[in-house]
């Protein structure tokens, strides 16, 4: 006498195999390369040990320019990330 479950097992396995056949193949996610500006660290100018008024003014202007450049690099990285995520969505 055989177990009735053993008669059903091949049918279940065949059904599972057929159910998986039409599924999409899994592929690696698309990766975009980031611009070089987005990968470099932001460097902010610092004051010398004994700053003069001219040093203060020059450093103020240099830091402002560096912050604008850093914000542009951050924006490039965010745009690349959003574009990459947009490619993943079906």
C-alpha positions as CSV (number, residue, x, y, z in Angstrom):
1,X,0.0,0.0,0.0
2,X,1.4,3.4,-1.0
3,X,0.9,6.7,0.6
4,X,-1.7,8.7,-1.3
5,X,0.5,11.9,-0.8
6,X,3.2,10.4,-2.9
7,X,0.9,10.3,-5.9
8,X,0.2,14.0,-5.6
9,X,3.8,15.1,-5.2
10,X,4.8,14.9,-8.9
11,X,1.7,16.9,-9.9
12,X,2.5,19.6,-7.3
13,X,6.2,19.8,-8.4
14,X,5.1,20.0,-12.1
15,X,2.6,22.8,-11.3
16,X,5.3,24.8,-9.4
17,X,7.7,24.5,-12.2
18,X,5.2,25.6,-14.8
19,X,4.1,28.5,-12.6
20,X,7.7,29.8,-12.5
21,X,8.4,29.4,-16.2
22,X,6.9,32.7,-17.5
23,X,8.4,34.9,-14.8
24,X,11.0,37.5,-15.9
25,X,14.6,36.6,-15.4
26,X,16.3,38.4,-12.6
27,X,19.0,40.8,-13.8
28,X,21.4,43.0,-12.0
29,X,20.2,46.5,-11.3
30,X,21.3,49.3,-13.7
31,X,24.0,51.4,-12.3
32,X,25.0,54.8,-13.6
33,X,28.4,56.2,-13.2
34,X,28.6,59.4,-11.1
35,X,30.3,62.5,-12.4
36,X,33.8,63.1,-11.0
37,X,32.6,66.3,-9.3
38,X,30.0,64.3,-7.3
39,X,32.7,62.0,-6.0
40,X,35.2,64.5,-4.8
41,X,35.1,65.7,-1.2
42,X,34.2,69.3,-0.5
43,X,37.1,71.3,0.9
44,X,36.3,74.6,2.7
45,X,39.0,77.2,3.2
46,X,40.1,77.9,6.7
47,X,41.6,81.0,8.3
48,X,45.3,81.2,9.0
49,X,46.5,81.0,12.6
50,X,46.6,84.8,13.0
51,X,44.1,86.2,10.6
52,X,43.9,89.8,9.5
53,X,40.9,91.6,8.2
54,X,41.9,90.9,4.6
55,X,42.2,87.1,5.5
56,X,38.7,87.2,7.0
57,X,37.2,88.8,3.9
58,X,39.1,86.6,1.4
59,X,38.2,83.4,3.3
60,X,34.6,84.5,3.5
61,X,34.4,84.9,-0.3
62,X,36.4,81.6,-0.9
63,X,34.1,79.7,1.5
64,X,31.0,81.0,-0.3
65,X,32.4,79.9,-3.7
66,X,33.3,76.5,-2.2
67,X,29.8,76.0,-0.8
68,X,28.3,76.8,-4.2
69,X,30.6,74.2,-5.8
70,X,29.8,71.6,-3.1
71,X,26.1,72.1,-3.6
72,X,26.5,71.6,-7.3
73,X,28.3,68.3,-6.7
74,X,25.7,67.2,-4.3
75,X,23.0,68.0,-6.9
76,X,24.8,66.0,-9.5
77,X,24.9,62.9,-7.2
78,X,21.2,63.3,-6.3
79,X,20.2,63.6,-10.0
80,X,22.3,60.5,-10.9
81,X,20.7,58.6,-8.1
82,X,17.1,59.6,-9.2
83,X,17.9,58.7,-12.8
84,X,19.2,55.3,-11.7
85,X,16.2,54.6,-9.6
86,X,13.9,55.7,-12.5
87,X,15.6,53.1,-14.7
88,X,14.8,50.4,-12.2
89,X,11.1,51.1,-12.2
90,X,9.1,49.0,-14.7
